[in-house]
Amino acid sequence: MRQALFFAGKTLFYFCIILMLIYLYHYKNVQGGTFIYNEF
């Protein structure tokens, strides 16, 4: 039980970090241009 809880917590932690990095990258490039959605 404890290992499953630890795994779930670690997964959630890394998911939040990845989400934050994507958000920061998008925010940095909103005015700059070369974000992937600006090509379309």
mmCIF file as gemmi writes it, N, C-alpha and C atoms, coordinates in Angstrom:
data_model
loop_
_atom_site.group_PDB
_atom_site.id
_atom_site.type_symbol
_atom_site.label_atom_id
_atom_site.label_alt_id
_atom_site.label_comp_id
_atom_site.label_asym_id
_atom_site.label_entity_id
_atom_site.label_seq_id
_atom_site.pdbx_PDB_ins_code
_atom_site.Cartn_x
_atom_site.Cartn_y
_atom_site.Cartn_z
_atom_site.occupancy
_atom_site.B_iso_or_equiv
_atom_site.pdbx_formal_charge
_atom_site.auth_seq_id
_atom_site.auth_asym_id
_atom_site.pdbx_PDB_model_num
ATOM 1 N N . MET Axp A 1 ? 0.832 -1.212 0 1 0 ? 1 A 1
ATOM 2 C CA . MET Axp A 1 ? 0 0 0 1 0 ? 1 A 1
ATOM 3 C C . MET Axp A 1 ? 0.865 1.259 0 1 0 ? 1 A 1
ATOM 4 N N . ARG Axp A 2 ? 1.895 1.235 0.83 1 0 ? 2 A 1
ATOM 5 C CA . ARG Axp A 2 ? 2.73 2.419 0.937 1 0 ? 2 A 1
ATOM 6 C C . ARG Axp A 2 ? 3.52 2.671 -0.35 1 0 ? 2 A 1
ATOM 7 N N . GLN Axp A 3 ? 3.971 1.591 -0.987 1 0 ? 3 A 1
ATOM 8 C CA . GLN Axp A 3 ? 4.707 1.755 -2.243 1 0 ? 3 A 1
ATOM 9 C C . GLN Axp A 3 ? 3.817 2.319 -3.345 1 0 ? 3 A 1
ATOM 10 N N . ALA Axp A 4 ? 2.568 1.876 -3.375 1 0 ? 4 A 1
ATOM 11 C CA . ALA Axp A 4 ? 1.636 2.393 -4.381 1 0 ? 4 A 1
ATOM 12 C C . ALA Axp A 4 ? 1.375 3.883 -4.154 1 0 ? 4 A 1
ATOM 13 N N . LEU Axp A 5 ? 1.237 4.273 -2.908 1 0 ? 5 A 1
ATOM 14 C CA . LEU Axp A 5 ? 1.021 5.676 -2.578 1 0 ? 5 A 1
ATOM 15 C C . LEU Axp A 5 ? 2.235 6.514 -2.96 1 0 ? 5 A 1
ATOM 16 N N . PHE Axp A 6 ? 3.429 5.995 -2.684 1 0 ? 6 A 1
ATOM 17 C CA . PHE Axp A 6 ? 4.662 6.689 -3.04 1 0 ? 6 A 1
ATOM 18 C C . PHE Axp A 6 ? 4.77 6.854 -4.557 1 0 ? 6 A 1
ATOM 19 N N . PHE Axp A 7 ? 4.44 5.797 -5.289 1 0 ? 7 A 1
ATOM 20 C CA . PHE Axp A 7 ? 4.488 5.848 -6.75 1 0 ? 7 A 1
ATOM 21 C C . PHE Axp A 7 ? 3.494 6.871 -7.301 1 0 ? 7 A 1
ATOM 22 N N . ALA Axp A 8 ? 2.288 6.886 -6.743 1 0 ? 8 A 1
ATOM 23 C CA . ALA Axp A 8 ? 1.267 7.832 -7.197 1 0 ? 8 A 1
ATOM 24 C C . ALA Axp A 8 ? 1.693 9.271 -6.905 1 0 ? 8 A 1
ATOM 25 N N . GLY Axp A 9 ? 2.268 9.493 -5.748 1 0 ? 9 A 1
ATOM 26 C CA . GLY Axp A 9 ? 2.731 10.827 -5.391 1 0 ? 9 A 1
ATOM 27 C C . GLY Axp A 9 ? 3.85 11.304 -6.297 1 0 ? 9 A 1
ATOM 28 N N . LYS Axp A 10 ? 4.785 10.403 -6.582 1 0 ? 10 A 1
ATOM 29 C CA . LYS Axp A 10 ? 5.906 10.745 -7.449 1 0 ? 10 A 1
ATOM 30 C C . LYS Axp A 10 ? 5.43 11.031 -8.871 1 0 ? 10 A 1
ATOM 31 N N . THR Axp A 11 ? 4.484 10.238 -9.344 1 0 ? 11 A 1
ATOM 32 C CA . THR Axp A 11 ? 3.939 10.444 -10.689 1 0 ? 11 A 1
ATOM 33 C C . THR Axp A 11 ? 3.239 11.796 -10.785 1 0 ? 11 A 1
ATOM 34 N N . LEU Axp A 12 ? 2.448 12.123 -9.78 1 0 ? 12 A 1
ATOM 35 C CA . LEU Axp A 12 ? 1.745 13.402 -9.75 1 0 ? 12 A 1
ATOM 36 C C . LEU Axp A 12 ? 2.731 14.563 -9.713 1 0 ? 12 A 1
ATOM 37 N N . PHE Axp A 13 ? 3.801 14.407 -8.926 1 0 ? 13 A 1
ATOM 38 C CA . PHE Axp A 13 ? 4.83 15.431 -8.813 1 0 ? 13 A 1
ATOM 39 C C . PHE Axp A 13 ? 5.489 15.705 -10.161 1 0 ? 13 A 1
ATOM 40 N N . TYR Axp A 14 ? 5.906 14.64 -10.85 1 0 ? 14 A 1
ATOM 41 C CA . TYR Axp A 14 ? 6.551 14.816 -12.147 1 0 ? 14 A 1
ATOM 42 C C . TYR Axp A 14 ? 5.578 15.359 -13.193 1 0 ? 14 A 1
ATOM 43 N N . PHE Axp A 15 ? 4.321 14.941 -13.11 1 0 ? 15 A 1
ATOM 44 C CA . PHE Axp A 15 ? 3.309 15.443 -14.036 1 0 ? 15 A 1
ATOM 45 C C . PHE Axp A 15 ? 3.131 16.954 -13.874 1 0 ? 15 A 1
ATOM 46 N N . CYS Axp A 16 ? 3.105 17.416 -12.634 1 0 ? 16 A 1
ATOM 47 C CA . CYS Axp A 16 ? 2.976 18.85 -12.371 1 0 ? 16 A 1
ATOM 48 C C . CYS Axp A 16 ? 4.18 19.617 -12.899 1 0 ? 16 A 1
ATOM 49 N N . ILE Axp A 17 ? 5.377 19.067 -12.733 1 0 ? 17 A 1
ATOM 50 C CA . ILE Axp A 17 ? 6.588 19.721 -13.233 1 0 ? 17 A 1
ATOM 51 C C . ILE Axp A 17 ? 6.542 19.845 -14.756 1 0 ? 17 A 1
ATOM 52 N N . ILE Axp A 18 ? 6.161 18.758 -15.423 1 0 ? 18 A 1
ATOM 53 C CA . ILE Axp A 18 ? 6.091 18.785 -16.888 1 0 ? 18 A 1
ATOM 54 C C . ILE Axp A 18 ? 5.048 19.795 -17.362 1 0 ? 18 A 1
ATOM 55 N N . LEU Axp A 19 ? 3.902 19.809 -16.69 1 0 ? 19 A 1
ATOM 56 C CA . LEU Axp A 19 ? 2.849 20.754 -17.035 1 0 ? 19 A 1
ATOM 57 C C . LEU Axp A 19 ? 3.326 22.194 -16.855 1 0 ? 19 A 1
ATOM 58 N N . MET Axp A 20 ? 4.055 22.453 -15.774 1 0 ? 20 A 1
ATOM 59 C CA . MET Axp A 20 ? 4.568 23.784 -15.509 1 0 ? 20 A 1
ATOM 60 C C . MET Axp A 20 ? 5.59 24.203 -16.563 1 0 ? 20 A 1
ATOM 61 N N . LEU Axp A 21 ? 6.455 23.264 -16.969 1 0 ? 21 A 1
ATOM 62 C CA . LEU Axp A 21 ? 7.439 23.579 -17.999 1 0 ? 21 A 1
ATOM 63 C C . LEU Axp A 21 ? 6.77 23.907 -19.33 1 0 ? 21 A 1
ATOM 64 N N . ILE Axp A 22 ? 5.748 23.139 -19.69 1 0 ? 22 A 1
ATOM 65 C CA . ILE Axp A 22 ? 5.02 23.406 -20.93 1 0 ? 22 A 1
ATOM 66 C C . ILE Axp A 22 ? 4.342 24.773 -20.862 1 0 ? 22 A 1
ATOM 67 N N . TYR Axp A 23 ? 3.749 25.076 -19.702 1 0 ? 23 A 1
ATOM 68 C CA . TYR Axp A 23 ? 3.07 26.355 -19.529 1 0 ? 23 A 1
ATOM 69 C C . TYR Axp A 23 ? 4.053 27.521 -19.626 1 0 ? 23 A 1
ATOM 70 N N . LEU Axp A 24 ? 5.209 27.386 -18.972 1 0 ? 24 A 1
ATOM 71 C CA . LEU Axp A 24 ? 6.202 28.452 -19.007 1 0 ? 24 A 1
ATOM 72 C C . LEU Axp A 24 ? 6.763 28.639 -20.41 1 0 ? 24 A 1
ATOM 73 N N . TYR Axp A 25 ? 6.993 27.533 -21.116 1 0 ? 25 A 1
ATOM 74 C CA . TYR Axp A 25 ? 7.511 27.619 -22.481 1 0 ? 25 A 1
ATOM 75 C C . TYR Axp A 25 ? 6.507 28.326 -23.388 1 0 ? 25 A 1
ATOM 76 N N . HIS Axp A 26 ? 5.246 27.991 -23.219 1 0 ? 26 A 1
ATOM 77 C CA . HIS Axp A 26 ? 4.195 28.614 -24.019 1 0 ? 26 A 1
ATOM 78 C C . HIS Axp A 26 ? 4.079 30.102 -23.684 1 0 ? 26 A 1
ATOM 79 N N . TYR Axp A 27 ? 4.127 30.429 -22.413 1 0 ? 27 A 1
ATOM 80 C CA . TYR Axp A 27 ? 3.981 31.817 -21.981 1 0 ? 27 A 1
ATOM 81 C C . TYR Axp A 27 ? 5.143 32.67 -22.485 1 0 ? 27 A 1
ATOM 82 N N . LYS Axp A 28 ? 6.348 32.091 -22.473 1 0 ? 28 A 1
ATOM 83 C CA . LYS Axp A 28 ? 7.529 32.811 -22.918 1 0 ? 28 A 1
ATOM 84 C C . LYS Axp A 28 ? 7.454 33.117 -24.411 1 0 ? 28 A 1
ATOM 85 N N . ASN Axp A 29 ? 6.852 32.223 -25.182 1 0 ? 29 A 1
ATOM 86 C CA . ASN Axp A 29 ? 6.864 32.373 -26.631 1 0 ? 29 A 1
ATOM 87 C C . ASN Axp A 29 ? 5.561 32.913 -27.21 1 0 ? 29 A 1
ATOM 88 N N . VAL Axp A 30 ? 4.646 33.386 -26.355 1 0 ? 30 A 1
ATOM 89 C CA . VAL Axp A 30 ? 3.382 33.904 -26.88 1 0 ? 30 A 1
ATOM 90 C C . VAL Axp A 30 ? 3.637 35.138 -27.74 1 0 ? 30 A 1
ATOM 91 N N . GLN Axp A 31 ? 4.471 36.047 -27.264 1 0 ? 31 A 1
ATOM 92 C CA . GLN Axp A 31 ? 4.758 37.249 -28.033 1 0 ? 31 A 1
ATOM 93 C C . GLN Axp A 31 ? 5.916 37.043 -29.005 1 0 ? 31 A 1
ATOM 94 N N . GLY Axp A 32 ? 6.683 35.972 -28.812 1 0 ? 32 A 1
ATOM 95 C CA . GLY Axp A 32 ? 7.914 35.786 -29.572 1 0 ? 32 A 1
ATOM 96 C C . GLY Axp A 32 ? 7.744 35.137 -30.923 1 0 ? 32 A 1
ATOM 97 N N . GLY Axp A 33 ? 6.788 34.232 -31.092 1 0 ? 33 A 1
ATOM 98 C CA . GLY Axp A 33 ? 6.54 33.754 -32.432 1 0 ? 33 A 1
ATOM 99 C C . GLY Axp A 33 ? 6.663 32.279 -32.701 1 0 ? 33 A 1
ATOM 100 N N . THR Axp A 34 ? 7.759 31.608 -32.307 1 0 ? 34 A 1
ATOM 101 C CA . THR Axp A 34 ? 7.98 30.265 -32.832 1 0 ? 34 A 1
ATOM 102 C C . THR Axp A 34 ? 7.343 29.175 -31.978 1 0 ? 34 A 1
ATOM 103 N N . PHE Axp A 35 ? 6.229 29.444 -31.371 1 0 ? 35 A 1
ATOM 104 C CA . PHE Axp A 35 ? 5.496 28.357 -30.728 1 0 ? 35 A 1
ATOM 105 C C . PHE Axp A 35 ? 4.782 27.544 -31.797 1 0 ? 35 A 1
ATOM 106 N N . ILE Axp A 36 ? 4.552 26.271 -31.51 1 0 ? 36 A 1
ATOM 107 C CA . ILE Axp A 36 ? 4.138 25.335 -32.552 1 0 ? 36 A 1
ATOM 108 C C . ILE Axp A 36 ? 2.809 25.712 -33.197 1 0 ? 36 A 1
ATOM 109 N N . TYR Axp A 37 ? 1.909 26.335 -32.437 1 0 ? 37 A 1
ATOM 110 C CA . TYR Axp A 37 ? 0.588 26.647 -32.978 1 0 ? 37 A 1
ATOM 111 C C . TYR Axp A 37 ? 0.606 27.866 -33.892 1 0 ? 37 A 1
ATOM 112 N N . ASN Axp A 38 ? 1.669 28.659 -33.838 1 0 ? 38 A 1
ATOM 113 C CA . ASN Axp A 38 ? 1.721 29.851 -34.676 1 0 ? 38 A 1
ATOM 114 C C . ASN Axp A 38 ? 2.017 29.529 -36.131 1 0 ? 38 A 1
ATOM 115 N N . GLU Axp A 39 ? 2.405 28.288 -36.409 1 0 ? 39 A 1
ATOM 116 C CA . GLU Axp A 39 ? 2.712 27.905 -37.783 1 0 ? 39 A 1
ATOM 117 C C . GLU Axp A 39 ? 1.45 27.74 -38.608 1 0 ? 39 A 1
ATOM 118 N N . PHE Axp A 40 ? 0.329 27.456 -37.971 1 0 ? 40 A 1
ATOM 119 C CA . PHE Axp A 40 ? -0.889 27.161 -38.718 1 0 ? 40 A 1
ATOM 120 C C . PHE Axp A 40 ? -1.697 28.417 -38.999 1 0 ? 40 A 1
